[in-house]
Amino acid sequence: MCSSCGNEFAKWSGFCPAQGCGSQFPLVEMAAAPPTPKGRPGWLATKATEVVELSSISSGDQQRDPLPSSELNRVLGGGVVPGSVVLLAGEPGVGKSTLLLQMAQYVAAKGEKVLYISGEESPQQIKLRSDRLGFAGEGVLMLPETDLASVISQLDSMRPALAIVDSIQTLYTDDETSGPGSVGQVREAGLRLLRWAKDSGIPVFVSGHMTKDGSLAGPRVLEHMVDVVLYLESQEDGGYRVLRAGKNRFGATTEVGVFEMTEQGLADVSDPSKALLSQRAGGAIGAALAPVVEGSRALLLEVQALTSPSQLPAPRRVANGVDYNRMLMLAAVGSRRAGLELSGQDIIVNVAGGFKISEPAADLALVLAMASSLYNCPLDPDMFAFGEVGLSAEIRAVSQAQRRVSEAVRLGLKKCVLPETCSDGLKVPEGMKIIGVRTLRQAVNAVLSRDRNKGQAEERTSELDWESEAALEPG
């Protein structure tokens, strides 16, 4: 069986031969399922259904249960849909179990029961976590069980308002001969939980492990079965957590939720831009502001770059929060087309706060940060920039320019560098200076032309001062 697309084959043949799969993992051997009696298995037995015309179905029948967390509601599309199956994935230690326990706390606060099925931790360990969160645990019933049949039986008898499974890799069934966490076991557990949720109308939240390459562990068919796939992301030493929707049948997949890890658990960050800019050092060299659109929200992120003459034959390139290949392309374009001597420089790029930027609108801000570090000149602290950089050093237009400018105005910024085509029809607020540029060289000259020589002179002066002080030292 292919762990990515779920196709089955009669014999092992290396990589998956299915057209369009492209999996980089070999096929996994599966044991033949034991023969089943005639008829459908008991867990698949459902009541008879009727054919209903689409026009007669009311769209208002699908109710949502909103949660106290505004960030969770944003990512889920307004709240939890009854009968939905939500898969929460993330790296170890990112806060999946903490977020699930907080959701149990939200539902239990309404006087409803929550069944927490734990296959990895003991009830005493979860109690310690709830004490840290300041939650006594009323209404949350613990079930330390890994047998799938027993789990389904308990769900049928208790009928809770919310079911939480942590994690699906620990569940097993005797119908599969492979061990827990294998492709067959995960697929069977996901299918049975999905069938139970749809029949009962009770939402089920399931946590899943991540592999080394950042993908969800287990077969890809598990992502196809569930209704919502959420990814909880964080960088090393980052206090913020970003919740993204990789799949959502009840809402948009472009929305993100921002949380901060505190002693009381994950706290909502309703204004991430303001929280990040409050820690910004004014007049810092090699730092530029880039407005990034995530769903219906514009985030103002700080892009930092550090350049240093390399002592190695091949200069180092380090990227945190941005695509590595994208950074290499921008460094090459800046060196070849904009007159920035970056070919012999070590370049380190970082996005403050542990965020990740995936859209090309931050290209211009990233190159300006590199130029600021190269010439040792700080950028205007009230300036922000956005625009896509092409291979010919042209600055291309990006979408939702008005939303990006409005977010910067709300935070008190007064100078904007953007593609010249984006300035057409743009409503410029009073006191905002707009600089439209067509090429990367024009953008660099617009923000660094006055202070470039001054910065290089200060850098040379500091080097001479250091040499003179070193000459006065004994020996």
C-alpha positions, 0 to 999 in steps of 0.5 A, spaced: 500 500 500 502 507 498 502 511 504 501 517 500 495 516 496 492 509 499 492 505 492 493 498 494 497 493 489 498 485 489 506 485 490 511 490 492 514 494 487 518 500 490 515 507 489 508 508 487 507 507 480 500 510 480 499 516 475 500 523 479 502 520 486 509 522 486 511 519 493 518 519 495 516 513 500 516 505 498 510 501 498 508 498 505 507 491 506 500 490 508 497 483 511 491 480 508 485 482 512 481 476 516 475 473 512 469 477 514 462 474 515 457 475 509 454 482 510 456 488 512 460 489 519 457 491 525 460 498 526 458 499 518 451 498 519 447 504 519 440 506 518 437 506 511 437 513 508 433 516 503 434 520 496 433 528 498 433 533 492 439 538 493 434 544 492 430 542 498 435 542 503 436 548 508 443 551 508 441 553 515 441 546 518 448 546 519 449 550 526 456 551 529 458 551 536 462 558 537 468 557 542 471 562 547 477 563 543 476 568 537 483 565 534 480 558 534 473 560 531 477 564 525 481 558 523 475 553 524 470 558 520 466 560 526 466 554 530 465 547 531 460 543 526 456 538 529 459 531 527 465 534 524 472 530 525 478 535 526 485 533 525 490 537 529 497 536 527 504 539 529 511 537 531 512 534 538 512 539 544 508 545 540 502 544 544 497 540 541 495 536 547 495 543 551 490 546 545 486 540 546 485 540 553 483 548 553 478 546 548 475 541 553 475 546 558 471 551 553 466 545 552 465 543 559 464 550 562 458 550 558 455 544 563 456 539 558 461 532 558 467 531 554 470 524 553 478 525 553 481 518 550 488 518 552 493 513 549 500 516 550 499 520 557 496 517 563 490 521 567 495 523 572 500 527 567 494 530 564 491 532 571 498 536 572 497 539 565 490 542 567 493 544 574 498 548 570 492 551 566 488 553 572 482 548 570 480 543 575 477 538 570 469 538 572 466 535 566 472 532 563 472 524 563 478 521 562 479 514 558 486 511 558 484 506 552 488 504 546 483 499 543 479 502 538 473 497 539 473 499 547 473 506 545 467 506 540 463 502 545 464 508 550 463 513 546 456 510 544 454 509 551 456 516 554 454 520 548 459 526 550 458 533 547 465 533 544 470 527 543 478 528 543 483 522 541 490 524 543 493 521 539 490 516 533 497 513 532 496 509 539 489 506 537 489 499 534 484 494 532 484 486 532 482 486 525 489 489 522 495 484 524 500 490 523 502 494 530 499 501 532 501 507 528 502 503 522 498 505 515 493 500 516 491 501 523 491 509 522 486 508 516 482 503 520 481 508 526 480 514 522 474 511 518 471 508 524 471 515 528 469 518 522 463 513 521 461 514 528 461 522 528 457 522 522 452 517 525 452 521 532 452 528 530 458 529 535 464 532 533 471 529 534 478 532 535 484 527 533 491 529 534 496 526 529 504 526 529 508 529 524 514 526 520 521 529 519 519 532 513 514 536 516 508 532 513 502 528 517 504 521 519 500 515 516 497 514 510 494 520 506 488 517 505 487 520 513 487 527 511 482 525 505 477 522 510 477 528 515 473 534 515 478 539 517 486 539 518 489 544 522 497 545 523 500 548 529 506 551 527 512 554 531 519 555 530 525 554 535 525 559 541 519 562 539 513 564 544 508 564 538 504 559 535 500 559 528 494 555 527 493 554 520 488 550 516 490 545 511 483 543 509 476 545 511 470 543 508 466 548 512 470 554 511 476 558 508 483 554 508 487 561 508 485 563 515 490 563 521 490 564 528 496 566 532 497 564 540 502 565 545 504 560 549 504 562 557 504 559 563 496 558 563 496 555 556 495 558 549 493 565 549 489 569 543 493 574 540 488 578 537 493 584 534 499 580 532 502 586 528 502 590 534 505 585 539 511 584 534 512 591 533 512 593 541 518 589 541 522 592 535 528 596 536 527 603 532 533 604 527 535 597 527 540 596 521 538 590 517 530 590 519 524 592 514 517 591 515 513 587 510 505 587 510 503 580 509 496 578 508 493 571 511 486 570 509 482 576 511 487 579 516 494 583 514 500 582 519 505 587 519 512 582 520 519 584 521 524 581 516 531 581 519 537 580 514 545 580 516 550 580 511 558 579 513 564 578 509 565 570 508 571 567 510 569 561 506 570 559 499 562 558 498 558 563 503 553 561 507 546 562 506 541 561 512 533 562 512 529 562 518 521 563 516 522 564 509 523 559 503 531 558 502 531 558 495 527 564 494 532 567 499 538 565 494 534 568 488 533 575 491 540 575 493 542 573 486 538 578 483 540 584 488 547 582 486 546 582 479 541 587 477 541 592 483 548 593 484 548 590 491 555 586 492 552 580 496 556 574 492 562 574 497 557 575 503 554 570 508 547 572 509 542 570 514 535 572 514 530 571 519 522 573 521 521 576 528 517 572 532 517 565 529 512 567 523 513 564 516 512 568 510 510 564 504 507 569 499 512 573 494 509 580 497 515 580 502 521 580 497 522 587 496 522 588 504 527 582 504 532 585 499 531 592 502 533 589 509 539 586 505 541 592 503 541 596 509 545 591 512 550 591 507 551 598 507 550 599 515 545 604 514 538 603 518 532 604 514 526 609 516 523 606 522 516 609 519 517 605 513 514 599 510 515 595 503 511 590 499 512 587 492 514 581 488 521 581 485 522 578 478 529 575 475 530 582 471 529 586 478 522 589 476 517 590 482 511 586 480 504 588 483 501 584 489 494 583 491 490 587 496 495 593 496 489 597 500 489 592 506 496 592 507 496 600 507 491 600 512 494 595 517 500 600 516 496 606 517 493 603 523 500 602 527 502 609 525 507 608 519 508 614 515 512 611 509 510 606 504 515 603 498 510 599 493 510 597 486 508 603 481 502 599 478 499 598 485 499 606 487 493 606 481 487 607 485 490 607 492 486 611 497 492 614 500 491 616 507 493 623 510 500 624 512 502 617 508 508 618 503 507 613 497 513 611 493 512 607 487 518 604 484 519 599 478 525 596 479 529 594 485 535 599 484 530 604 484 527 602 490 534 601 494 536 608 491 530 611 494 531 609 501 538 608 502 541 614 497 542 619 502 545 615 508 549 609 504 556 613 503 555 615 511 554 608 513 560 606 509 564 611 512 562 610 519 563 602 518 570 604 516 571 609 522 569 604 527 574 599 523 580 604 524 578 605 531 578 598 533 585 597 529 588 603 533 586 601 540 589 594 538 595 597 536 595 601 543 595 594 547 601 591 550 604 586 545 
